[in-house]
């Protein structure tokens, strides 16, 4: 048996004989896992047998010293002077999530967290089927075609990869774990945000920091969960326990998955409907709403996905006289009523009509400063003005709306003058206190979120629903997110930002009372909607100004 140093030397020697592209692929170490041994090696106990014009490689398997000696003797006999490659010792087995085909080379390379592991926990070798490349060059050789051939994906190999990935993902959802922590830096403690979260949500400073940590894990956890569960993926969100501690939850509609029982302490829920089914139901309701050309859709205020409860919630205005319109609305959609839940509200959805995110312009509030090339501007709500609408701040004309969409969506972007200064911060409406904007990564249902607008100022709440459609009377707006943060007329277009400092969207509207706000409504009954930021940036081709 050869030492790991010999293994490393052999791989280094082979890499130097290949192209720069192939040699570059030989790096088997991920920068985010420095504690794992990164010594390259080749699979242990590999034997080739001649077949037709080429060679075929047998299964990778564990063998004893005698068989290894026999294999090396056979190779030496078939190719005098060539003793074959060194083989890694038993304590350094190769693990690989996926193999990668490389055209024009037979060098074995691996993608992902492939490495020789030197721990007892990884002594088992995955069984992979690999085949020697049947090239004209290989067929003319008198011995085994070293270097090793490409590793192709096998069902066993992919099954092991999915199982390993599931364990990693679902074990990392506990807040203390950092296996999936993103590279987003933790923002400095925002005193103004801590104060607002304590006032509006009763959240302590420690809970605020835990919420930020949970938000940082969300993108990677969500991506991995979607890859594991596929069509049965049913959403990712943040949940707070009775003590206010945050944790990430993943749901799936799949049945009998081994991952669910195999992961100790994983925050996973098995539900009835997948996220795809819920979103399709909302889309069907949207189409039903848009098909009502003859008369307005009366009695139905909004509809959207409630992830934690795995359902679509439809909010209705009270009164039996509107039952006919509601029944027609549902009949046209042909949605499975099993996934629907109905609520009533006396409050009426209203667009909140009446450089820093949250400051006033015209009768609305600025969302986020953006640029498109050398042009400066900001994003805001579409119902605040159509294309060409003049923008005035403090009585001074500074620009105009370049594009506006309403209804359907509720988005717009407007330009300002070249001499105006864009600042990637959101005003907290308390002196000069602001919150820096660090990016636009979306957070999940259950996350704490704050918003800024000139009418009600700086307010915080949590995200309660996604993919919400709202009937404003003059048309429906789709794809909104719902929160229990309060707002009022004049806050429209204002900025929504996560506790981690990522821009989330701009205020669209809310179910408000006679005073023009919903701040006096119980938080459990409060509904305020915002247009998501990332689709706006993409649609208008603008770049977010960060701090």
C-alpha positions in Angstrom: 0.0 0.0 0.0 1.2 3.5 -0.7 1.2 6.5 1.6 -1.0 9.6 0.9 2.1 11.5 0.0 2.8 9.1 -2.8 -0.8 9.4 -3.9 -0.5 13.2 -4.0 2.7 13.0 -5.9 1.2 10.7 -8.5 -1.8 12.8 -9.1 0.4 15.9 -9.4 2.5 14.1 -12.0 -0.5 13.1 -14.0 -2.0 16.6 -13.9 1.2 18.1 -15.3 0.8 16.0 -18.4 -2.7 17.2 -19.2 -4.0 20.4 -20.6 -4.4 23.5 -18.4 -8.2 23.0 -18.4 -7.9 19.4 -17.2 -5.3 20.3 -14.6 -7.5 23.0 -13.3 -10.2 20.5 -12.7 -8.0 18.4 -10.4 -8.5 20.7 -7.4 -10.5 18.7 -5.0 -10.6 21.0 -2.1 -13.4 23.5 -1.3 -12.3 26.7 0.3 -15.2 26.5 2.8 -14.1 23.2 4.3 -10.5 23.7 5.4 -10.9 21.1 8.2 -11.4 18.3 5.7 -8.4 16.5 4.3 -7.8 17.7 0.8 -5.2 15.1 -0.3 -6.0 13.9 -3.8 -6.1 10.2 -4.4 -7.4 7.6 -6.8 -10.1 5.0 -5.9 -8.7 1.9 -4.1 -8.7 -1.5 -5.7 -9.3 -0.8 -9.3 -8.7 -3.6 -11.9 -9.2 -3.5 -15.7 -9.9 -6.4 -18.0 -9.5 -6.3 -21.7 -12.7 -6.3 -23.8 -12.9 -5.8 -27.6 -10.9 -2.8 -28.7 -10.7 -1.1 -25.4 -10.6 -1.7 -21.7 -13.4 -1.8 -19.1 -12.9 -0.9 -15.5 -14.4 -3.1 -12.8 -16.4 -1.8 -9.9 -14.6 0.2 -7.2 -14.5 -2.1 -4.2 -12.5 -3.0 -1.2 -9.9 -5.8 -1.6 -7.3 -7.3 0.5 -3.5 -7.0 0.2 -3.2 -10.3 -1.7 -5.7 -9.3 -4.4 -4.0 -5.9 -4.7 -0.6 -7.6 -5.2 -2.2 -9.9 -7.8 -3.6 -7.0 -9.7 -0.3 -5.1 -9.8 1.5 -8.3 -10.9 -1.0 -8.7 -13.8 -0.6 -5.1 -14.9 3.2 -5.4 -14.8 3.0 -8.6 -16.9 0.8 -6.9 -19.5 2.9 -3.7 -19.6 6.5 -4.3 -18.7 8.1 -1.4 -16.8 4.7 0.1 -15.8 3.6 -0.7 -12.3 0.3 1.3 -12.5 -0.8 4.0 -10.3 -0.4 4.1 -6.5 -3.5 3.1 -4.6 -4.6 5.1 -1.5 -4.4 3.3 1.8 -7.5 2.0 3.5 -7.7 5.0 5.8 -8.0 7.4 2.8 -11.0 6.4 0.8 -12.3 8.6 -2.0 -15.8 10.0 -1.7 -17.5 11.8 -4.6 -21.0 13.3 -5.0 -21.0 13.5 -8.8 -18.6 12.6 -11.6 -17.9 14.8 -14.5 -17.3 13.8 -18.1 -14.4 15.5 -19.8 -14.1 15.3 -23.6 -10.7 14.6 -25.1 -9.1 13.2 -21.9 -9.3 10.1 -19.8 -8.2 11.8 -16.6 -10.6 11.1 -13.7 -11.9 14.3 -12.2 -14.5 15.1 -9.7 -16.9 18.0 -9.1 -18.2 19.2 -5.8 -16.9 18.2 -2.3 -14.7 15.4 -3.6 -11.8 14.5 -1.5 -9.9 11.7 0.3 -11.4 11.5 3.8 -9.2 10.2 6.6 -11.9 9.6 9.2 -13.4 6.3 10.3 -16.9 7.6 9.6 -16.2 7.5 5.9 -14.7 4.0 5.5 -17.4 2.7 3.3 -16.7 3.1 -0.4 -19.6 3.9 -2.6 -20.0 1.5 -5.5 -19.6 3.3 -8.8 -19.7 1.9 -12.3 -17.0 3.4 -14.5 -15.9 2.5 -17.9 -12.6 2.8 -19.6 -12.6 5.2 -22.6 -12.6 3.2 -25.8 -10.5 5.6 -27.9 -8.2 4.7 -30.7 -5.2 5.7 -28.6 -6.4 3.5 -25.7 -7.0 0.5 -27.9 -3.4 0.5 -29.1 -2.0 0.4 -25.6 -0.6 -2.9 -24.3 -1.7 -2.3 -20.8 -4.4 -0.5 -18.8 -5.1 3.0 -20.1 -3.7 5.0 -17.2 -4.5 7.7 -16.2 -7.9 6.6 -15.0 -11.0 7.0 -17.2 -13.9 9.3 -16.6 -16.3 8.6 -13.8 -19.9 8.5 -15.0 -22.9 9.0 -12.8 -24.7 5.8 -11.6 -28.0 5.3 -9.9 -26.3 4.1 -6.8 -23.9 7.0 -6.8 -26.7 9.6 -7.3 -28.8 7.9 -4.6 -26.0 8.2 -2.1 -25.4 11.8 -3.2 -29.1 12.7 -2.6 -29.1 11.0 0.8 -25.9 12.7 1.9 -27.2 16.0 0.8 -30.5 15.6 2.5 -28.8 14.9 5.8 -26.6 17.9 5.4 -29.4 20.3 4.5 -32.0 19.2 7.1 -29.4 19.0 9.9 -28.2 22.5 9.1 -31.6 24.1 9.6 -31.0 24.4 13.3 -29.9 28.0 13.9 -26.7 27.0 15.6 -25.4 25.2 12.5 -23.4 27.1 9.8 -23.0 24.4 7.2 -25.1 26.5 4.8 -24.2 30.0 6.0 -23.9 32.4 3.1 -21.1 34.8 2.5 -23.3 37.8 3.4 -21.6 39.7 6.2 -23.5 40.1 9.4 -24.5 43.7 9.6 -23.6 45.9 12.6 -26.3 46.1 15.2 -28.9 48.6 14.0 -30.2 50.4 17.1 -33.1 51.9 15.3 -34.2 48.6 13.9 -33.8 46.9 17.3 -36.0 49.6 18.8 -38.7 49.2 16.1 -38.7 45.4 16.4 -39.1 45.6 20.1 -41.9 48.1 19.8 -43.8 46.3 17.1 -43.0 42.6 17.6 -41.7 42.5 21.2 -38.4 41.1 19.8 -35.3 41.3 22.0 -31.8 42.2 20.8 -30.7 38.5 21.1 -33.8 37.4 19.1 -33.0 40.1 16.5 -29.5 38.6 16.0 -30.9 35.1 15.8 -33.3 36.2 13.2 -30.5 37.7 11.1 -28.6 34.4 11.4 -31.6 32.5 10.2 -32.1 34.8 7.3 -28.4 34.2 6.2 -29.0 30.5 6.1 -32.2 30.7 4.0 -30.9 31.0 0.4 -28.7 27.9 0.6 -31.2 25.8 2.6 -34.0 26.7 0.2 -31.8 25.9 -2.9 -30.7 22.6 -1.5 -34.3 21.6 -0.3 -35.6 22.3 -3.8 -32.9 20.1 -5.3 -33.7 17.2 -2.9 -37.5 17.2 -2.9 -38.1 18.4 -6.5 -41.8 18.6 -7.3 -42.7 17.7 -3.7 -41.0 20.8 -2.3 -43.6 22.7 -0.2 -41.7 25.8 0.9 -39.2 27.2 3.4 -39.9 29.7 6.1 -38.8 31.0 9.5 -40.7 30.1 12.6 -40.3 31.6 16.1 -41.0 29.5 19.2 -42.7 30.6 22.4 -39.3 32.0 23.6 -38.9 34.0 20.4 -36.0 31.9 19.0 -35.9 31.6 15.2 -35.5 28.4 13.3 -35.7 27.5 9.6 -38.4 25.0 8.5 -38.6 23.0 5.2 -41.8 21.3 4.1 -42.4 18.5 1.6 -45.5 16.7 0.3 -43.6 13.5 -0.4 -44.5 10.3 1.4 -42.2 7.7 2.9 -38.9 9.5 2.3 -36.1 8.0 4.2 -34.6 11.5 4.7 -37.4 12.5 7.0 -36.8 9.7 9.5 -33.1 9.5 9.1 -32.3 13.0 10.2 -32.0 13.5 13.9 -33.6 16.8 15.0 -34.3 18.1 11.5 -36.9 20.9 11.3 -38.9 19.3 8.6 -42.6 19.0 8.0 -44.6 16.7 5.9 -47.7 18.4 4.3 -50.4 17.6 1.9 -49.8 20.1 -1.0 -46.6 21.0 -2.7 -45.6 24.6 -3.3 -46.2 24.1 -7.0 -49.8 23.0 -6.3 -50.4 26.1 -4.1 -49.0 28.5 -6.7 -51.0 26.9 -9.4 -54.2 27.4 -7.4 -53.3 31.1 -7.0 -52.6 31.4 -10.7 -56.0 29.8 -11.5 -57.7 32.3 -9.2 -55.8 35.2 -10.9 -57.1 34.0 -14.3 -60.6 33.8 -12.9 -60.3 37.4 -11.6 -59.0 38.7 -14.9 -61.8 37.0 -16.9 -64.5 39.1 -15.2 -64.8 41.7 -17.8 -68.5 42.5 -17.5 -68.5 43.5 -13.8 -66.1 44.0 -10.9 -65.1 41.3 -8.6 -67.0 42.3 -5.4 -66.7 40.6 -2.1 -63.2 39.1 -2.7 -60.4 41.2 -1.3 -57.3 39.0 -1.7 -55.9 35.5 -2.1 -52.5 34.1 -1.5 -50.3 31.2 -0.2 -50.1 30.5 3.5 -46.9 28.4 3.7 -46.9 27.4 7.4 -50.5 26.1 7.2 -50.1 24.7 3.6 -53.1 26.4 2.1 -54.4 29.2 -0.1 -56.2 31.9 2.0 -59.0 33.9 0.4 -60.1 37.0 2.3 -63.7 38.1 1.8 -65.7 41.2 2.7 -68.6 40.4 5.1 -72.1 40.2 3.8 -74.2 37.4 2.3 -75.2 39.6 -0.7 -71.8 39.0 -2.3 -72.0 35.2 -2.2 -73.0 34.9 -5.8 -69.9 36.8 -7.0 -67.7 34.7 -4.8 -69.1 31.4 -6.0 -68.7 32.5 -9.6 -65.1 33.5 -8.9 -64.4 30.0 -7.5 -66.3 28.1 -10.2 -64.3 29.8 -12.9 -61.0 28.9 -11.3 -61.9 25.2 -10.9 -59.5 25.1 -7.9 -59.4 22.1 -5.5 -61.4 23.5 -2.6 -59.5 21.2 -0.2 -56.5 23.6 -0.2 -58.6 26.8 0.3 -59.3 28.6 3.5 -61.7 31.6 3.9 -61.4 34.6 6.1 -63.5 37.8 6.5 -62.3 41.3 7.0 -64.1 44.6 7.5 -61.1 46.6 6.3 -60.9 47.5 2.6 -57.8 47.0 0.4 -56.5 50.5 -0.6 -53.4 51.6 -2.6 -51.5 53.8 -0.1 -51.2 56.9 -2.3 -51.0 60.1 -0.4 -31.8 60.0 -2.2 -33.2 57.8 0.9 -35.7 54.9 0.8 -38.8 56.0 2.5 -38.7 59.8 1.9 -41.7 61.6 0.3 -42.1 62.5 -3.4 -45.4 63.7 -4.8 -48.0 61.8 -2.6 -45.9 58.6 -2.3 -42.6 57.4 -0.8 -39.4 56.4 -2.5 -38.4 52.8 -2.5 -34.8 52.2 -3.3 -32.2 54.3 -5.3 -31.1 52.5 -8.5 -29.0 53.2 -11.5 -29.2 52.2 -15.2 -25.8 53.0 -16.7 -25.1 56.6 -15.8 -28.8 57.4 -15.2 -29.9 57.8 -11.6 -33.3 57.0 -10.2 -35.4 55.0 -7.8 -38.0 52.2 -7.8 -41.4 52.7 -6.3 -45.1 51.6 -6.7 -46.7 51.6 -10.1 -50.0 53.1 -8.9 -48.1 56.3 -7.8 -47.9 57.4 -11.4 -47.8 56.4 -15.0 -44.9 56.7 -17.5 -44.1 60.4 -17.9 -45.4 61.5 -14.5 -43.3 64.3 -13.0 -41.4 63.6 -9.8 -41.3 66.4 -7.2 -39.4 66.3 -3.9 -39.9 69.2 -1.6 -41.5 71.2 -4.3 -38.6 70.8 -6.7 -39.0 68.9 -10.0 -36.2 66.2 -10.0 -37.3 63.8 -12.8 -40.1 61.7 -14.2 -41.4 58.1 -14.3 -39.7 56.1 -17.0 -41.9 52.9 -16.7 -44.9 52.0 -14.7 -47.0 48.8 -14.3 -50.4 48.8 -12.6 -52.6 46.8 -12.3 -51.3 43.3 -12.8 -48.1 44.2 -10.9 -47.5 47.4 -8.9 -44.0 48.6 -9.9 -42.4 51.6 -11.4 -39.0 53.3 -11.8 -38.3 57.0 -12.1 -35.2 59.1 -12.9 -33.7 62.0 -10.9 -31.2 64.6 -11.9 -27.5 63.8 -12.4 -26.5 66.2 -9.6 -28.7 64.3 -7.1 -26.8 62.0 -4.7 -28.1 58.4 -4.4 -27.5 56.8 -1.0 -28.1 53.1 -0.4 -29.8 53.5 2.9 -33.4 53.5 4.2 -34.6 56.4 6.4 -36.0 55.4 9.9 -37.9 58.7 10.2 -36.0 59.6 13.4 -33.6 62.5 12.9 -30.9 61.3 10.5 -31.0 57.6 11.5 -30.8 55.2 8.5 -30.4 51.5 7.8 -27.8 50.5 5.2 -28.9 48.4 2.2 -26.4 45.6 1.6 -28.2 43.6 -1.2 -31.6 42.2 -2.4 -31.6 38.6 -1.2 -35.2 37.7 -0.5 -36.1 36.4 3.0 -38.8 33.9 3.9 -42.2 33.7 5.5 -41.9 34.2 9.2 -38.9 36.6 8.9 -39.0 39.9 10.7 -39.1 42.8 8.2 -39.3 46.6 8.5 -40.7 49.3 6.2 -40.4 53.0 5.7 -42.9 55.6 4.4 -43.6 59.2 5.0 -47.1 58.7 6.5 -46.5 56.2 9.3 -42.7 56.3 9.4 -40.6 53.3 10.4 -42.6 50.2 11.2 -41.8 46.5 11.6 -43.6 43.2 11.4 -43.2 39.7 10.0 -43.9 38.2 6.5 -47.1 36.2 6.7 -48.0 35.1 3.1 -46.4 34.8 -0.3 -47.8 35.0 -3.9 -50.7 37.1 -2.8 -53.2 38.6 -5.3 -55.1 41.7 -4.1 -58.3 43.1 -5.6 -58.0 46.9 -5.3 -61.3 47.6 -7.0 -59.8 49.1 -10.1 -57.9 45.9 -10.9 -56.0 43.1 -9.2 -52.3 43.0 -8.5 -50.6 39.6 -8.4 -47.4 38.2 -6.9 -47.3 40.4 -3.8 -46.1 39.5 -0.3 -48.2 40.1 2.8 -47.0 41.4 6.2 -48.5 42.4 9.5 -46.4 45.6 9.6 -48.7 48.6 9.7 -48.9 51.3 7.0 -51.0 54.1 5.8 -52.0 56.2 2.8 -48.8 58.0 1.6 -46.5 55.1 2.4 -47.0 53.6 -1.1 -43.8 52.9 -2.9 -41.7 53.0 0.3 -38.9 50.6 1.1 -39.2 47.2 2.8 -36.0 45.8 4.2 -35.0 42.6 6.1 -33.2 42.6 9.4 -30.1 41.5 7.6 -30.2 44.7 5.5 -31.5 43.3 2.2 -34.1 45.2 0.2 -37.3 43.2 -0.1 -39.8 45.4 -2.0 -41.9 48.6 -2.1 -45.3 49.2 -0.4 -48.3 48.4 -2.6 -51.3 48.8 -0.3 -53.0 47.6 2.8 -56.4 46.8 4.3 -56.9 50.1 6.2 -59.4 51.7 8.4 -61.2 55.0 8.3 -58.2 56.9 9.6 -56.2 56.0 6.5 -53.9 53.5 8.3 -54.1 50.0 9.8 -51.8 50.8 12.7 -54.7 50.7 15.1 -55.8 47.2 14.0 -54.7 44.2 16.0 -51.5 42.8 14.5 -53.1 39.4 13.9 -55.7 41.1 11.7 -53.3 43.5 10.0 -52.6 43.0 6.2 -50.1 45.2 4.3 -48.7 44.2 0.9 -45.5 44.9 -0.9 -44.2 44.4 -4.4 -41.1 42.3 -4.5 -37.9 44.1 -5.3 -35.9 41.5 -7.3 -38.4 41.2 -10.2 -38.5 45.0 -10.5 -34.7 45.2 -10.8 -34.7 42.5 -13.4 -37.7 43.8 -15.4 -36.4 47.4 -15.6 -32.7 46.5 -16.0 -31.6 48.7 -13.1 -29.0 48.1 -10.4 -29.7 48.5 -6.7 -27.6 51.2 -5.0 -26.1 49.6 -1.8 -24.3 51.2 1.1 
